[in-house]
Amino acid sequence: MCFTFSITSRPTYIPFLRRFISAVDRLSGRRLGKRGVFIVSLALVEAVNNAIVHAYKGRSDGWIDISIKVGFKHLLIGVAETGAGFCLKGRIRRFSKGKGGRGLPIIRALMRDVEYRTGKKNQLIMRYCYDDKE
Amino acid sequence: MRFESEEIGDVAVLKWSGSLDAASVPEFKKKVYEIVEKGASKFVLDASQIDFVDSIGLGVIISLLRRLRQKKGDFKVSCLQGDVKMVFDITRLYKLFEVYEDVDDAVRSFRQRRKKK
């Protein structure tokens, strides 16, 4: 199963994103479970917040492309934008020194793998394994 | 989202229900800062009905905490539930906030501090 859609860079979509992850869980036969839905929703919301605040600097007219691939053992989430890029490792390093935002460190703590690709579009790719609930 | 506030002595107890995230933060900020503008500096957040929190929601309560501590006040957190508690753990916010199991303990802690002085 694979879902792709786009939203504009507005925080008003957050409740929709959370409901969408709940729907993905239902369609996938509850592979995520209650805790998994929370974790994946939070990671997705943080990635979208990051695109709004850092890539588009709070502008509400940017586009954010979201893709969710449901596999047998894991879920792959992609969040792409065309705004200003950032250094993923640098952000996480800043947090470990008590500085900077908490969004990316939250994603790093919740997801099995996190990758950030830059190019025509910048894309944050996150992998969540169903057995990572605890 | 539902917001309730109650005064116990000079402590404002805030009860926010639903999510504390980038979408709901403007409303939360408006309601809480109205109370701050009236002169309150001691707050307890009853988080028993908060089911979702993101880094933007955390950012708001952190800036509120810093502002209140400058005024010799504080912002304490109580009744954190499962998933939200996990977010406090991974962001190490237990180091920054005083966190209590229930509202009464959090309110009482303001009085105990006053007695110590």
gemmi code that builds the backbone of each chain (N, CA, C; Angstrom):
import gemmi

chains = {
    "A": [
        ("MET", (0.833, -1.194, 0.000), (0.000, 0.000, 0.000), (0.868, 1.244, 0.000)),
        ("CYS", (0.471, 2.195, -0.803), (1.242, 3.434, -0.865), (0.290, 4.630, -1.002)),
        ("PHE", (0.532, 5.655, -0.249), (-0.314, 6.859, -0.305), (0.577, 8.062, -0.569)),
        ("THR", (0.150, 8.913, -1.466), (0.876, 10.175, -1.664), (-0.132, 11.311, -1.768)),
        ("PHE", (0.185, 12.413, -1.155), (-0.660, 13.600, -1.249), (0.180, 14.829, -0.895)),
        ("SER", (-0.375, 15.984, -1.199), (0.346, 17.229, -0.921), (-0.530, 18.158, -0.097)),
        ("ILE", (0.130, 18.923, 0.764), (-0.583, 19.942, 1.551), (0.198, 21.255, 1.423)),
        ("THR", (-0.450, 22.348, 1.725), (0.302, 23.608, 1.788), (0.905, 23.737, 3.188)),
        ("SER", (1.860, 24.644, 3.323), (2.646, 24.708, 4.563), (1.892, 25.460, 5.677)),
        ("ARG", (0.811, 24.836, 6.141), (0.004, 25.425, 7.216), (-0.177, 24.411, 8.350)),
        ("PRO", (-0.052, 24.853, 9.590), (-0.241, 23.910, 10.708), (-1.683, 23.424, 10.862)),
        ("THR", (-2.622, 24.068, 10.185), (-4.030, 23.648, 10.314), (-4.257, 22.226, 9.783)),
        ("TYR", (-3.291, 21.679, 9.036), (-3.438, 20.312, 8.509), (-3.078, 19.234, 9.542)),
        ("ILE", (-2.542, 19.640, 10.672), (-2.059, 18.645, 11.642), (-3.157, 17.668, 12.097)),
        ("PRO", (-4.341, 18.154, 12.476), (-5.384, 17.177, 12.867), (-5.692, 16.184, 11.737)),
        ("PHE", (-5.683, 16.668, 10.499), (-5.927, 15.780, 9.357), (-4.828, 14.716, 9.253)),
        ("LEU", (-3.574, 15.128, 9.442), (-2.458, 14.171, 9.338), (-2.589, 13.070, 10.386)),
        ("ARG", (-3.016, 13.458, 11.571), (-3.179, 12.460, 12.640), (-4.309, 11.475, 12.298)),
        ("ARG", (-5.397, 12.027, 11.773), (-6.517, 11.140, 11.395), (-6.105, 10.226, 10.241)),
        ("PHE", (-5.255, 10.762, 9.359), (-4.806, 9.971, 8.209), (-3.996, 8.756, 8.675)),
        ("ILE", (-3.104, 8.958, 9.629), (-2.298, 7.835, 10.148), (-3.199, 6.799, 10.828)),
        ("SER", (-4.236, 7.263, 11.532), (-5.187, 6.316, 12.143), (-5.872, 5.495, 11.043)),
        ("ALA", (-6.207, 6.154, 9.940), (-6.858, 5.449, 8.830), (-5.901, 4.445, 8.184)),
        ("VAL", (-4.633, 4.825, 8.044), (-3.620, 3.904, 7.482), (-3.519, 2.665, 8.373)),
        ("ASP", (-3.554, 2.889, 9.679), (-3.477, 1.764, 10.619), (-4.666, 0.815, 10.424)),
        ("ARG", (-5.856, 1.403, 10.290), (-7.055, 0.561, 10.091), (-6.931, -0.229, 8.791)),
        ("LEU", (-6.506, 0.463, 7.715), (-6.404, -0.196, 6.405), (-5.332, -1.282, 6.378)),
        ("SER", (-4.316, -1.114, 7.238), (-3.229, -2.102, 7.226), (-3.481, -3.229, 8.222)),
        ("GLY", (-4.686, -3.309, 8.772), (-5.009, -4.387, 9.711), (-4.411, -4.154, 11.079)),
        ("ARG", (-4.360, -2.885, 11.505), (-3.884, -2.494, 12.849), (-2.445, -2.927, 13.100)),
        ("ARG", (-1.620, -2.793, 12.073), (-0.218, -3.180, 12.268), (0.498, -2.237, 13.232)),
        ("LEU", (0.067, -0.984, 13.255), (0.743, -0.009, 14.107), (0.315, -0.134, 15.569)),
        ("GLY", (-0.974, -0.311, 15.801), (-1.492, -0.313, 17.174), (-1.549, 1.109, 17.716)),
        ("LYS", (-2.112, 1.257, 18.925), (-2.347, 2.604, 19.487), (-1.037, 3.380, 19.662)),
        ("ARG", (-0.038, 2.738, 20.264), (1.242, 3.420, 20.495), (1.935, 3.747, 19.157)),
        ("GLY", (1.861, 2.795, 18.220), (2.473, 3.011, 16.904), (1.827, 4.175, 16.158)),
        ("VAL", (0.497, 4.294, 16.271), (-0.207, 5.410, 15.621), (0.295, 6.734, 16.203)),
        ("PHE", (0.455, 6.771, 17.541), (0.947, 7.996, 18.178), (2.358, 8.330, 17.674)),
        ("ILE", (3.225, 7.327, 17.660), (4.630, 7.549, 17.283), (4.742, 8.025, 15.831)),
        ("VAL", (4.051, 7.330, 14.931), (4.139, 7.695, 13.510), (3.491, 9.067, 13.267)),
        ("SER", (2.361, 9.321, 13.932), (1.703, 10.626, 13.787), (2.632, 11.740, 14.246)),
        ("LEU", (3.288, 11.512, 15.397), (4.171, 12.548, 15.941), (5.358, 12.792, 15.003)),
        ("ALA", (5.942, 11.720, 14.488), (7.080, 11.885, 13.579), (6.652, 12.644, 12.317)),
        ("LEU", (5.494, 12.299, 11.784), (4.997, 12.985, 10.585), (4.721, 14.463, 10.881)),
        ("VAL", (4.061, 14.725, 12.011), (3.749, 16.115, 12.392), (5.039, 16.916, 12.578)),
        ("GLU", (6.044, 16.298, 13.219), (7.316, 17.009, 13.427), (8.008, 17.303, 12.092)),
        ("ALA", (7.942, 16.359, 11.175), (8.570, 16.582, 9.861), (7.854, 17.716, 9.123)),
        ("VAL", (6.538, 17.758, 9.222), (5.759, 18.824, 8.568), (6.031, 20.164, 9.271)),
        ("ASN", (6.051, 20.165, 10.607), (6.388, 21.401, 11.349), (7.749, 21.925, 10.901)),
        ("ASN", (8.694, 20.986, 10.765), (10.044, 21.349, 10.366), (10.056, 22.017, 8.982)),
        ("ALA", (9.268, 21.451, 8.072), (9.171, 22.034, 6.719), (8.556, 23.435, 6.788)),
        ("ILE", (7.527, 23.598, 7.618), (6.850, 24.906, 7.709), (7.782, 25.948, 8.337)),
        ("VAL", (8.374, 25.575, 9.465), (9.161, 26.562, 10.240), (10.532, 26.821, 9.611)),
        ("HIS", (11.244, 25.739, 9.218), (12.624, 25.921, 8.764), (12.748, 26.021, 7.247)),
        ("ALA", (12.042, 25.161, 6.512), (12.191, 25.199, 5.056), (11.461, 26.402, 4.463)),
        ("TYR", (10.249, 26.648, 4.924), (9.466, 27.766, 4.351), (9.436, 28.983, 5.267)),
        ("LYS", (10.148, 28.928, 6.389), (10.270, 30.071, 7.320), (8.906, 30.647, 7.717)),
        ("GLY", (7.937, 29.767, 7.897), (6.618, 30.201, 8.346), (5.677, 30.638, 7.230)),
        ("ARG", (6.170, 30.672, 5.974), (5.292, 31.040, 4.842), (4.219, 29.964, 4.675)),
        ("SER", (3.003, 30.356, 4.306), (1.934, 29.354, 4.207), (1.647, 28.935, 2.765)),
        ("ASP", (2.463, 29.423, 1.792), (2.181, 29.100, 0.388), (3.144, 28.056, -0.197)),
        ("GLY", (3.928, 27.405, 0.663), (4.819, 26.353, 0.166), (4.060, 25.032, 0.059)),
        ("TRP", (4.589, 24.113, -0.734), (3.960, 22.788, -0.856), (4.791, 21.741, -0.135)),
        ("ILE", (4.092, 20.854, 0.519), (4.752, 19.742, 1.214), (4.159, 18.448, 0.661)),
        ("ASP", (5.023, 17.612, 0.103), (4.569, 16.330, -0.469), (4.800, 15.223, 0.562)),
        ("ILE", (3.759, 14.464, 0.796), (3.849, 13.402, 1.807), (3.627, 12.046, 1.147)),
        ("SER", (4.485, 11.093, 1.478), (4.272, 9.737, 0.955), (4.385, 8.743, 2.103)),
        ("ILE", (3.507, 7.764, 2.076), (3.523, 6.730, 3.121), (3.435, 5.369, 2.440)),
        ("LYS", (4.454, 4.557, 2.674), (4.457, 3.211, 2.097), (4.329, 2.206, 3.237)),
        ("VAL", (3.323, 1.366, 3.131), (3.082, 0.373, 4.187), (3.671, -0.965, 3.746)),
        ("GLY", (4.716, -1.391, 4.429), (5.328, -2.677, 4.116), (4.889, -3.739, 5.111)),
        ("PHE", (5.417, -4.958, 4.967), (5.038, -6.033, 5.888), (5.671, -5.848, 7.268)),
        ("LYS", (6.905, -5.321, 7.273), (7.593, -5.173, 8.555), (7.792, -3.730, 8.978)),
        ("HIS", (7.667, -2.823, 8.015), (7.899, -1.426, 8.375), (7.056, -0.468, 7.544)),
        ("LEU", (7.083, 0.787, 7.992), (6.356, 1.863, 7.324), (7.403, 2.893, 6.905)),
        ("LEU", (7.312, 3.369, 5.674), (8.242, 4.399, 5.210), (7.463, 5.693, 5.012)),
        ("ILE", (7.962, 6.769, 5.612), (7.264, 8.047, 5.501), (8.228, 9.045, 4.857)),
        ("GLY", (7.773, 9.728, 3.826), (8.591, 10.748, 3.176), (7.900, 12.098, 3.249)),
        ("VAL", (8.661, 13.119, 3.613), (8.106, 14.482, 3.660), (9.052, 15.365, 2.841)),
        ("ALA", (8.544, 15.881, 1.718), (9.411, 16.636, 0.802), (8.951, 18.083, 0.683)),
        ("GLU", (9.936, 18.979, 0.545), (9.636, 20.405, 0.365), (10.670, 21.025, -0.579)),
        ("THR", (10.368, 22.229, -1.043), (11.292, 22.911, -1.955), (11.863, 24.179, -1.312)),
        ("GLY", (11.814, 24.241, 0.016), (12.328, 25.429, 0.721), (13.818, 25.313, 1.012)),
        ("ALA", (14.260, 26.084, 2.006), (15.676, 26.075, 2.384), (16.009, 24.752, 3.072)),
        ("GLY", (17.121, 24.169, 2.727), (17.509, 22.890, 3.344), (18.116, 23.094, 4.726)),
        ("PHE", (18.511, 21.997, 5.363), (19.154, 22.092, 6.678), (20.072, 20.899, 6.852)),
        ("CYS", (20.878, 20.957, 7.888), (21.806, 19.861, 8.175), (21.212, 19.013, 9.298)),
        ("LEU", (20.782, 17.799, 8.961), (20.127, 16.919, 9.938), (21.050, 16.612, 11.129)),
        ("LYS", (22.286, 16.197, 10.821), (23.219, 15.835, 11.906), (23.522, 17.045, 12.784)),
        ("GLY", (23.668, 18.208, 12.145), (23.967, 19.440, 12.893), (22.864, 19.779, 13.868)),
        ("ARG", (21.611, 19.615, 13.422), (20.464, 19.914, 14.291), (20.451, 18.992, 15.516)),
        ("ILE", (20.716, 17.715, 15.265), (20.678, 16.750, 16.368), (21.847, 17.000, 17.331)),
        ("ARG", (22.998, 17.394, 16.765), (24.162, 17.732, 17.605), (23.855, 18.936, 18.500)),
        ("ARG", (23.180, 19.942, 17.916), (22.826, 21.156, 18.689), (21.922, 20.799, 19.865)),
        ("PHE", (20.971, 19.877, 19.610), (20.044, 19.485, 20.677), (20.806, 18.795, 21.824)),
        ("SER", (21.762, 17.941, 21.454), (22.520, 17.223, 22.487), (23.341, 18.191, 23.336)),
        ("LYS", (23.592, 19.406, 22.813), (24.312, 20.430, 23.603), (23.328, 21.363, 24.298)),
        ("GLY", (22.032, 20.998, 24.268), (21.021, 21.800, 24.952), (20.546, 22.995, 24.152)),
        ("LYS", (20.836, 23.008, 22.837), (20.420, 24.137, 21.998), (19.496, 23.649, 20.886)),
        ("GLY", (18.835, 24.597, 20.232), (18.047, 24.275, 19.034), (16.703, 23.647, 19.334)),
        ("GLY", (15.946, 23.373, 18.272), (14.596, 22.825, 18.399), (14.580, 21.350, 18.755)),
        ("ARG", (13.400, 20.874, 19.134), (13.267, 19.486, 19.571), (12.666, 18.577, 18.509)),
        ("GLY", (12.187, 19.154, 17.399), (11.471, 18.371, 16.394), (12.278, 17.222, 15.809)),
        ("LEU", (13.452, 17.529, 15.270), (14.254, 16.471, 14.650), (14.789, 15.453, 15.665)),
        ("PRO", (15.234, 15.896, 16.858), (15.631, 14.887, 17.854), (14.474, 13.950, 18.237)),
        ("ILE", (13.233, 14.478, 18.251), (12.077, 13.611, 18.540), (11.956, 12.562, 17.435)),
        ("ILE", (12.055, 13.010, 16.195), (11.959, 12.070, 15.060), (13.061, 11.007, 15.180)),
        ("ARG", (14.280, 11.473, 15.462), (15.429, 10.556, 15.550), (15.200, 9.499, 16.639)),
        ("ALA", (14.580, 9.933, 17.752), (14.350, 9.004, 18.867), (13.238, 7.997, 18.554)),
        ("LEU", (12.288, 8.383, 17.717), (11.122, 7.524, 17.482), (11.276, 6.578, 16.293)),
        ("MET", (12.078, 6.976, 15.308), (12.158, 6.209, 14.072), (13.390, 5.314, 14.039)),
        ("ARG", (13.295, 4.185, 13.351), (14.445, 3.278, 13.240), (15.564, 3.932, 12.420)),
        ("ASP", (15.188, 4.554, 11.272), (16.170, 5.245, 10.424), (15.599, 6.586, 9.980)),
        ("VAL", (16.477, 7.560, 9.879), (16.071, 8.875, 9.366), (17.140, 9.317, 8.367)),
        ("GLU", (16.678, 9.753, 7.220), (17.616, 10.183, 6.186), (17.103, 11.490, 5.602)),
        ("TYR", (18.022, 12.387, 5.263), (17.598, 13.659, 4.665), (18.316, 13.813, 3.326)),
        ("ARG", (17.530, 13.903, 2.261), (18.113, 14.024, 0.925), (17.851, 15.426, 0.401)),
        ("THR", (18.887, 16.049, -0.120), (18.694, 17.387, -0.688), (18.772, 17.301, -2.206)),
        ("GLY", (18.184, 18.255, -2.871), (18.174, 18.269, -4.326), (17.143, 19.275, -4.793)),
        ("LYS", (16.525, 18.989, -5.940), (15.474, 19.875, -6.428), (14.394, 19.977, -5.350)),
        ("LYS", (14.122, 18.826, -4.761), (13.271, 18.798, -3.569), (14.094, 18.233, -2.424)),
        ("ASN", (13.880, 18.766, -1.231), (14.524, 18.184, -0.046), (13.540, 17.187, 0.548)),
        ("GLN", (14.047, 16.026, 0.925), (13.127, 15.023, 1.453), (13.664, 14.360, 2.716)),
        ("LEU", (12.810, 14.358, 3.734), (13.122, 13.651, 4.971), (12.432, 12.293, 4.871)),
        ("ILE", (13.228, 11.229, 4.995), (12.664, 9.877, 4.888), (12.830, 9.177, 6.235)),
        ("MET", (11.724, 8.659, 6.714), (11.745, 8.036, 8.047), (11.235, 6.599, 7.932)),
        ("ARG", (11.892, 5.700, 8.654), (11.442, 4.303, 8.633), (11.038, 3.886, 10.040)),
        ("TYR", (9.827, 3.364, 10.138), (9.323, 2.881, 11.430), (9.051, 1.390, 11.325)),
        ("CYS", (9.634, 0.600, 12.222), (9.391, -0.837, 12.220), (8.282, -1.152, 13.222)),
        ("TYR", (7.376, -2.034, 12.854), (6.221, -2.310, 13.707), (6.606, -2.851, 15.090)),
        ("ASP", (7.799, -3.448, 15.192), (8.185, -3.962, 16.502), (8.968, -2.926, 17.328)),
        ("ASP", (8.913, -1.637, 16.927), (9.603, -0.575, 17.662), (8.693, 0.188, 18.627)),
        ("LYS", (7.592, -0.420, 19.030), (6.584, 0.325, 19.801), (7.030, 0.761, 21.176)),
        ("GLU", (7.944, 0.038, 21.800), (8.333, 0.398, 23.174), (9.529, 1.318, 23.206)),
    ],
    "B": [
        ("MET", (-10.756, 21.049, 21.300), (-9.922, 21.459, 22.430), (-10.785, 22.137, 23.474)),
        ("ARG", (-10.517, 21.872, 24.730), (-11.273, 22.523, 25.789), (-10.298, 23.054, 26.830)),
        ("PHE", (-10.574, 24.247, 27.304), (-9.690, 24.875, 28.281), (-10.484, 25.242, 29.522)),
        ("GLU", (-9.949, 24.871, 30.687), (-10.567, 25.277, 31.951), (-9.458, 25.811, 32.840)),
        ("SER", (-9.776, 26.838, 33.614), (-8.778, 27.304, 34.591), (-9.448, 27.508, 35.937)),
        ("GLU", (-8.659, 27.281, 36.984), (-9.186, 27.376, 38.335), (-8.090, 27.981, 39.216)),
        ("GLU", (-8.484, 28.827, 40.142), (-7.482, 29.404, 41.046), (-7.536, 28.674, 42.376)),
        ("ILE", (-6.392, 28.160, 42.810), (-6.305, 27.557, 44.151), (-5.298, 28.415, 44.915)),
        ("GLY", (-5.802, 29.290, 45.758), (-4.932, 30.292, 46.396), (-4.381, 31.199, 45.308)),
        ("ASP", (-3.037, 31.329, 45.274), (-2.445, 32.169, 44.225), (-1.897, 31.329, 43.065)),
        ("VAL", (-2.342, 30.074, 42.987), (-1.878, 29.190, 41.904), (-2.997, 29.012, 40.870)),
        ("ALA", (-2.656, 29.212, 39.621), (-3.629, 29.000, 38.538), (-3.460, 27.583, 38.002)),
        ("VAL", (-4.532, 26.804, 38.070), (-4.479, 25.433, 37.557), (-5.149, 25.425, 36.184)),
        ("LEU", (-4.396, 24.997, 35.184), (-4.896, 25.000, 33.805), (-5.203, 23.577, 33.379)),
        ("LYS", (-6.361, 23.372, 32.812), (-6.690, 22.043, 32.280), (-6.976, 22.184, 30.793)),
        ("TRP", (-6.127, 21.582, 29.994), (-6.253, 21.644, 28.547), (-6.584, 20.237, 28.065)),
        ("SER", (-7.616, 20.126, 27.240), (-8.007, 18.794, 26.745), (-7.759, 18.700, 25.245)),
        ("GLY", (-7.265, 17.555, 24.811), (-7.028, 17.335, 23.380), (-5.554, 17.439, 23.056)),
        ("SER", (-5.220, 18.125, 21.984), (-3.819, 18.181, 21.565), (-3.196, 19.531, 21.882)),
        ("LEU", (-1.900, 19.504, 22.123), (-1.132, 20.735, 22.296), (-0.066, 20.697, 21.201)),
        ("ASP", (-0.437, 21.188, 20.038), (0.446, 21.109, 18.875), (0.402, 22.408, 18.085)),
        ("ALA", (1.102, 22.426, 16.957), (1.207, 23.667, 16.180), (-0.166, 24.215, 15.779)),
        ("ALA", (-1.152, 23.330, 15.621), (-2.488, 23.789, 15.211), (-3.252, 24.415, 16.379)),
        ("SER", (-3.057, 23.885, 17.580), (-3.849, 24.366, 18.724), (-3.116, 25.388, 19.593)),
        ("VAL", (-1.804, 25.528, 19.373), (-0.996, 26.421, 20.207), (-1.488, 27.880, 20.227)),
        ("PRO", (-1.916, 28.466, 19.089), (-2.367, 29.866, 19.164), (-3.495, 30.068, 20.180)),
        ("GLU", (-4.444, 29.120, 20.234), (-5.560, 29.252, 21.176), (-5.067, 29.067, 22.628)),
        ("PHE", (-4.203, 28.078, 22.817), (-3.654, 27.821, 24.160), (-2.909, 29.055, 24.676)),
        ("LYS", (-2.058, 29.617, 23.790), (-1.269, 30.793, 24.173), (-2.170, 31.956, 24.558)),
        ("LYS", (-3.197, 32.184, 23.758), (-4.115, 33.301, 23.997), (-4.754, 33.170, 25.386)),
        ("LYS", (-5.267, 31.983, 25.671), (-5.959, 31.764, 26.948), (-5.003, 31.908, 28.133)),
        ("VAL", (-3.804, 31.317, 28.014), (-2.877, 31.328, 29.152), (-2.298, 32.734, 29.366)),
        ("TYR", (-1.940, 33.402, 28.273), (-1.344, 34.732, 28.427), (-2.345, 35.757, 28.946)),
        ("GLU", (-3.634, 35.514, 28.751), (-4.656, 36.382, 29.362), (-4.535, 36.309, 30.882)),
        ("ILE", (-4.280, 35.104, 31.389), (-4.142, 34.910, 32.843), (-2.816, 35.515, 33.332)),
        ("VAL", (-1.761, 35.345, 32.509), (-0.451, 35.920, 32.879), (-0.564, 37.450, 32.951)),
        ("GLU", (-1.247, 38.037, 31.985), (-1.394, 39.514, 31.952), (-2.133, 40.031, 33.183)),
        ("LYS", (-2.971, 39.196, 33.767), (-3.700, 39.610, 34.975), (-2.804, 39.559, 36.220)),
        ("GLY", (-1.584, 39.079, 36.055), (-0.621, 39.098, 37.153), (-0.269, 37.738, 37.743)),
        ("ALA", (-0.877, 36.664, 37.253), (-0.557, 35.331, 37.803), (0.861, 34.927, 37.412)),
        ("SER", (1.571, 34.296, 38.343), (2.930, 33.843, 38.009), (3.179, 32.401, 38.441)),
        ("LYS", (2.171, 31.794, 39.095), (2.333, 30.398, 39.527), (1.281, 29.555, 38.817)),
        ("PHE", (1.756, 28.605, 38.036), (0.840, 27.809, 37.224), (1.081, 26.310, 37.426)),
        ("VAL", (-0.022, 25.569, 37.340), (0.076, 24.106, 37.284), (-0.734, 23.666, 36.073)),
        ("LEU", (-0.100, 22.894, 35.210), (-0.817, 22.350, 34.061), (-1.315, 20.959, 34.422)),
        ("ASP", (-2.634, 20.773, 34.358), (-3.209, 19.439, 34.526), (-3.253, 18.815, 33.122)),
        ("ALA", (-2.322, 17.890, 32.868), (-2.181, 17.328, 31.520), (-2.948, 16.011, 31.355)),
        ("SER", (-3.863, 15.725, 32.290), (-4.537, 14.420, 32.258), (-5.355, 14.201, 30.984)),
        ("GLN", (-5.817, 15.277, 30.361), (-6.644, 15.126, 29.161), (-5.894, 15.506, 27.879)),
        ("ILE", (-4.589, 15.682, 27.961), (-3.803, 15.995, 26.749), (-3.381, 14.673, 26.110)),
        ("ASP", (-3.819, 14.450, 24.879), (-3.517, 13.164, 24.239), (-2.441, 13.258, 23.159)),
        ("PHE", (-1.988, 14.477, 22.851), (-0.964, 14.625, 21.811), (-0.199, 15.917, 22.052)),
        ("VAL", (1.106, 15.851, 21.916), (1.912, 17.069, 22.060), (3.056, 16.997, 21.051)),
        ("ASP", (3.363, 18.146, 20.433), (4.508, 18.169, 19.516), (5.527, 19.206, 20.002)),
        ("SER", (6.617, 19.371, 19.245), (7.694, 20.263, 19.704), (7.244, 21.724, 19.770)),
        ("ILE", (6.254, 22.098, 18.974), (5.765, 23.484, 19.014), (4.986, 23.699, 20.322)),
        ("GLY", (4.178, 22.712, 20.692), (3.453, 22.782, 21.962), (4.427, 22.823, 23.141)),
        ("LEU", (5.482, 21.999, 23.066), (6.492, 22.001, 24.132), (7.197, 23.350, 24.188)),
        ("GLY", (7.484, 23.914, 23.001), (8.167, 25.212, 22.932), (7.377, 26.301, 23.651)),
        ("VAL", (6.070, 26.262, 23.529), (5.230, 27.281, 24.171), (5.288, 27.164, 25.693)),
        ("ILE", (5.192, 25.950, 26.205), (5.227, 25.843, 27.675), (6.640, 26.116, 28.215)),
        ("ILE", (7.662, 25.854, 27.397), (9.038, 26.176, 27.833), (9.223, 27.699, 27.901)),
        ("SER", (8.718, 28.428, 26.895), (8.893, 29.893, 26.946), (8.052, 30.504, 28.063)),
        ("LEU", (6.910, 29.886, 28.339), (6.073, 30.341, 29.449), (6.814, 30.119, 30.778)),
        ("LEU", (7.423, 28.953, 30.918), (8.198, 28.628, 32.124), (9.314, 29.658, 32.344)),
        ("ARG", (10.036, 29.989, 31.274), (11.159, 30.931, 31.403), (10.654, 32.315, 31.796)),
        ("ARG", (9.557, 32.719, 31.169), (8.994, 34.037, 31.485), (8.536, 34.102, 32.950)),
        ("LEU", (7.881, 33.028, 33.412), (7.365, 33.019, 34.784), (8.491, 32.950, 35.812)),
        ("ARG", (9.545, 32.203, 35.495), (10.661, 32.116, 36.454), (11.373, 33.455, 36.591)),
        ("GLN", (11.378, 34.251, 35.513), (11.955, 35.598, 35.601), (11.170, 36.456, 36.589)),
        ("LYS", (9.867, 36.144, 36.694), (8.998, 36.891, 37.620), (8.916, 36.182, 38.979)),
        ("LYS", (9.861, 35.299, 39.247), (9.904, 34.505, 40.487), (8.712, 33.546, 40.609)),
        ("GLY", (8.089, 33.242, 39.501), (6.990, 32.287, 39.498), (7.462, 30.958, 38.942)),
        ("ASP", (6.533, 30.096, 38.563), (6.911, 28.807, 37.987), (5.744, 28.214, 37.198)),
        ("PHE", (6.058, 27.241, 36.375), (5.058, 26.520, 35.599), (5.331, 25.039, 35.835)),
        ("LYS", (4.429, 24.393, 36.569), (4.644, 22.978, 36.908), (3.655, 22.110, 36.134)),
        ("VAL", (4.048, 20.889, 35.921), (3.248, 19.987, 35.097), (2.775, 18.816, 35.943)),
        ("SER", (1.511, 18.433, 35.777), (1.013, 17.276, 36.535), (0.190, 16.355, 35.639)),
        ("CYS", (0.018, 15.123, 36.100), (-0.870, 14.122, 35.465), (-0.514, 13.798, 34.014)),
        ("LEU", (0.764, 13.709, 33.706), (1.141, 13.333, 32.331), (0.681, 11.908, 32.053)),
        ("GLN", (0.128, 11.688, 30.888), (-0.370, 10.358, 30.518), (0.560, 9.685, 29.500)),
        ("GLY", (0.457, 8.385, 29.407), (1.301, 7.502, 28.589), (2.129, 8.097, 27.456)),
        ("ASP", (1.480, 8.420, 26.338), (2.218, 8.850, 25.149), (2.887, 10.214, 25.362)),
        ("VAL", (2.176, 11.104, 26.032), (2.714, 12.456, 26.261), (3.889, 12.381, 27.241)),
        ("LYS", (3.775, 11.478, 28.192), (4.861, 11.233, 29.156), (6.126, 10.778, 28.399)),
        ("MET", (5.913, 9.924, 27.402), (7.037, 9.434, 26.601), (7.747, 10.599, 25.899)),
        ("VAL", (6.965, 11.566, 25.394), (7.558, 12.718, 24.706), (8.387, 13.562, 25.699)),
        ("PHE", (7.883, 13.703, 26.929), (8.655, 14.402, 27.969), (9.963, 13.665, 28.243)),
        ("ASP", (9.902, 12.326, 28.227), (11.110, 11.522, 28.470), (12.143, 11.744, 27.380)),
        ("ILE", (11.720, 11.625, 26.128), (12.726, 11.670, 25.049), (13.284, 13.077, 24.835)),
        ("THR", (12.527, 14.089, 25.264), (13.037, 15.460, 25.127), (13.707, 15.952, 26.419)),
        ("ARG", (13.772, 15.066, 27.408), (14.450, 15.338, 28.680), (13.852, 16.549, 29.409)),
        ("LEU", (12.557, 16.751, 29.258), (11.936, 17.921, 29.880), (11.732, 17.759, 31.384)),
        ("TYR", (11.960, 16.530, 31.890), (11.902, 16.341, 33.340), (12.988, 17.162, 34.035)),
        ("LYS", (14.063, 17.469, 33.278), (15.160, 18.255, 33.855), (14.769, 19.727, 33.988)),
        ("LEU", (13.859, 20.159, 33.134), (13.494, 21.577, 33.088), (12.270, 21.878, 33.948)),
        ("PHE", (11.266, 21.010, 33.848), (10.010, 21.236, 34.575), (9.969, 20.414, 35.860)),
        ("GLU", (9.231, 20.942, 36.840), (8.877, 20.105, 37.983), (7.629, 19.345, 37.554)),
        ("VAL", (7.687, 18.019, 37.599), (6.571, 17.187, 37.140), (6.010, 16.410, 38.330)),
        ("TYR", (4.679, 16.438, 38.473), (4.009, 15.776, 39.610), (2.982, 14.770, 39.122)),
        ("GLU", (2.725, 13.775, 39.991), (1.748, 12.743, 39.648), (0.329, 13.305, 39.641)),
        ("ASP", (0.035, 14.223, 40.588), (-1.309, 14.809, 40.568), (-1.281, 16.307, 40.856)),
        ("VAL", (-2.418, 16.933, 40.569), (-2.539, 18.389, 40.645), (-2.292, 18.878, 42.078)),
        ("ASP", (-2.891, 18.190, 43.061), (-2.763, 18.629, 44.450), (-1.306, 18.693, 44.901)),
        ("ASP", (-0.526, 17.692, 44.531), (0.899, 17.683, 44.902), (1.610, 18.883, 44.282)),
        ("ALA", (1.275, 19.181, 43.022), (1.921, 20.305, 42.327), (1.560, 21.634, 42.997)),
        ("VAL", (0.283, 21.803, 43.366), (-0.157, 23.045, 44.028), (0.515, 23.157, 45.400)),
        ("ARG", (0.537, 22.037, 46.119), (1.130, 22.013, 47.466), (2.624, 22.381, 47.418)),
        ("SER", (3.296, 21.990, 46.358), (4.740, 22.256, 46.257), (5.043, 23.759, 46.245)),
        ("PHE", (4.123, 24.583, 45.744), (4.326, 26.042, 45.797), (4.298, 26.520, 47.252)),
        ("ARG", (3.364, 25.949, 48.047), (3.230, 26.358, 49.454), (4.454, 25.919, 50.252)),
        ("GLN", (4.925, 24.684, 49.964), (6.090, 24.177, 50.696), (7.311, 25.043, 50.435)),
        ("ARG", (7.435, 25.495, 49.206), (8.580, 26.334, 48.856), (8.513, 27.643, 49.656)),
        ("ARG", (7.259, 28.186, 49.768), (7.078, 29.445, 50.497), (7.467, 29.270, 51.972)),
        ("LYS", (7.076, 28.103, 52.557), (7.395, 27.842, 53.963), (8.904, 27.791, 54.190)),
        ("LYS", (9.624, 27.158, 53.236), (11.079, 27.025, 53.356), (11.745, 28.389, 53.480)),
        ("LYS", (11.173, 29.392, 52.712), (11.772, 30.719, 52.726), (11.568, 31.345, 54.099)),
    ],
}
model = gemmi.Model(1)
for chain_id, residues in chains.items():
    chain = gemmi.Chain(chain_id)
    for i, (resn, *xyz) in enumerate(residues, 1):
        res = gemmi.Residue()
        res.name, res.seqid = resn, gemmi.SeqId(i, " ")
        for name, pos in zip(("N", "CA", "C"), xyz):
            atom = gemmi.Atom()
            atom.name, atom.element = name, gemmi.Element(name[0])
            atom.pos, atom.b_iso = gemmi.Position(*pos), 0.0
            res.add_atom(atom)
        chain.add_residue(res)
    model.add_chain(chain)
structure = gemmi.Structure()
structure.add_model(model)
structure.setup_entities()
